[in-house]
C-alpha cells in the first residue's frame, strides 16, 4: 500500500518536488494518500517544503498549498483546509451520510432485483393497487377476532353531555378588561355573551357552558350569569362577590337559536329538560331555573302548561 501511495503522490505532484521535500515528508504524504485523501497529502508536503526553505512556485496543487501555508491566518478563510473534509468550497458541500436516502426503484427489469412483480409477489390482495386490506384486523374473510369474542357491559358515550368549561379567573379577567359587559336590559350574561366575547369556545358537540371554581379565592366581580351548569365552589364565589348564578337547560336546537337567532324565521320554544336531568334543574342548591316548580315540602308541584 505504501508503494501505491507513493506512486499516486509522484504522479500528482512530480518527482522533483517530492525529492526536495525529503523522506519524512514523502512518508507522511504516502501514509495520508494511503488512507484515501489526496487533499490531506498536499498540505503536509507544502508545509515541509516551506519549513525547509524550499521555494515552491507554480500553479499546480503543491504550489497553491505552499502559498496558502505562507499566507497569514486571516486569508485562509476562503480556502481553508480541514484534515477531515479537505478544502471548504461550495462544490464540496455534501449532505451528512444517511441524511438522504435513495428511493426504491421498482419495475426496472429482472436484473435490478425488483422487476417483474416489483416485490409484490403473484396475485392476492397485497399485489393489487390501492388499499391492500379492507380494514385493520381483516383475517381473509373469516370472522375476525373482535367479532368472535363475547361482549360484556355497554358504553353510553354517545349520549354523554359535555360542556365547555369557564373558570372564574378567566371570567374576572374578561370583565375587568371590558370584554364582558352586562346587557342593557339588566339581565344576566348568557351563553351567547360568553361565546361572542371569546371567553369560551363552544363546539357543535358540546351542550353548553359549565362554570368552574378555579380562581375563586381572588374573585371580586359582581356578575349575574345564566349557564348550563356550575360547580358548588363557583356558585359560592360568585354569590359572595355580590352576583348570581342560574343554570338553564338548552337542547341542541335551543342552543343554536340562542347563538344564531338570525338563522330562524321563527324562534323555537324553549325545551324542558329530559326526565333524567329534571331533578338537576329543579334543585335550588344547583341554582336551577326550575326551582320554583318544587313546592315547600320538597315535592314537585304542578308542571307548567
Buried (B, 14 or more C-beta within 10 A) or exposed (E): EEEEBBEBBBEBBBEEBBEBBBEEBBBBBBBBBBEEBBBBBBBBBBBBBBEEEBEBEEEBBBBBBBBBBEEEEEEEEEBEBEEEEBBBEEEEEEEEEEEEEEEEEBEEEEEEEBBBEBEBEEEEEEEEEEEEEEEEEEEEEEEBEEEEEEEEEEEEEEEEEEBBBBBBBBBBBBBEEEEBEBEEEEEBBBBBBBBEBEBBEBEEEBBBBBBBBBBBEEBEBBBBBBBBBBBEBBBBBBEEBEBBBBBBBBBEEBBBBBBEEEEEEEEEEBEBBEEEBBBBBBBEEBBBBBBEBBEEEEEEEEEEE
